[in-house]
Amino acid sequence: MRLHDSEIERFREDGFLILPERFSAEEVEVLKAELPRLFAERRPENFREKESDAVRTAMGLHLRSEVYARVVRDPRLVEPARQILGDALYVQQVKVNAKAAFSGDVWQWHYDFATHHAEDGVPEPLALNLHILLDEVNEFNGPLVFIRGSHRRGPAPATLDTVTTSYPLWVVDDDTVAGLIAEGGLVSAKGPPGTMLIFGDTLVHSSSLNMSPWPRTIFSLILNPVSNALTRHQRPDHQHHRNLTPVSPLPGDALIAAAGPLGAAAVPEGTDS
Ligand SMILES: O=C(O)CCC(=O)C(=O)O
């Protein structure tokens, strides 16, 4: 559950970690089973693709589902983040990013802090993005692609792109990206369901179209130190939550428990964090 020293060293060097077999097939099924209901909802938290009705990203999930309320407190996500950042972390954003078979759209080259800083006034690039792959992610269905070591250059110049996809994003220009790739090279974040990814706020990344017949679905939790909280409130709560209550880990089996008869009724303490 905790990261080894060598993993922390690798994270600091590369800017990301790819950690296979962190969540079981059963746990992944529990997370996926919620998605048809959540994706069917017509509400602002569900962003649909520009060219189709398919959900591109569904946000605020811990406030919409008991199962997702539990996964944001899963020790396999929270403990590594605490090791890297310290104990007082709040839930900044909770979402599932989907890329439908044959049509899932791109995420342009960007790093998350550009948006966190420009839109939400987050002071420092400290937040961590913690992912769980919910489908097999391969070279064909639009994996995230990281520029190794790109975080070490610090925040690159970024501009707001409101046209390329349905989701406004602060993006990095091609010349900067080419220079970063020449220095660090590319890594495709592939793996079977249950693989975890961790990456930092200035790591430059993207993902391409899903032209394959295989959907690509990924859970994403962003944790940020309470001491580095947002200072601007222009985006809706689901894009950057205002509740700064430090997240506290649940027992490791809580996700499976949530799928049982108790979980269906019980809302654990602190799920509004
Ligand atoms: O899901 C993806 O392909 C990329 C998502 C991403 O870059 C992000 O959420 O910042």
The ligand as an SDF file (V2000), in Angstrom:
LIG
                    3D

 10  9  0  0  0  0  0  0  0  0999 V2000
   -8.0820   10.5380  -19.6090 O   0  0  0  0  0  0  0  0  0  0  0  0
   -7.1810   10.9750  -20.3130 C   0  0  0  0  0  0  0  0  0  0  0  0
   -6.8380   10.4470  -21.3570 O   0  0  0  0  0  0  0  0  0  0  0  0
   -6.4080   12.1800  -19.9120 C   0  0  0  0  0  0  0  0  0  0  0  0
   -6.9840   12.8740  -18.7540 C   0  0  0  0  0  0  0  0  0  0  0  0
   -6.1530   14.0000  -18.3000 C   0  0  0  0  0  0  0  0  0  0  0  0
   -5.1670   14.3260  -18.8670 O   0  0  0  0  0  0  0  0  0  0  0  0
   -6.5160   14.7380  -17.1400 C   0  0  0  0  0  0  0  0  0  0  0  0
   -7.5580   14.4240  -16.5250 O   0  0  0  0  0  0  0  0  0  0  0  0
   -5.7790   15.6750  -16.7980 O   0  0  0  0  0  0  0  0  0  0  0  0
  1  2  2  0
  2  3  1  0
  2  4  1  0
  4  5  1  0
  5  6  1  0
  6  7  2  0
  6  8  1  0
  8  9  2  0
  8 10  1  0
M  END
$$$$
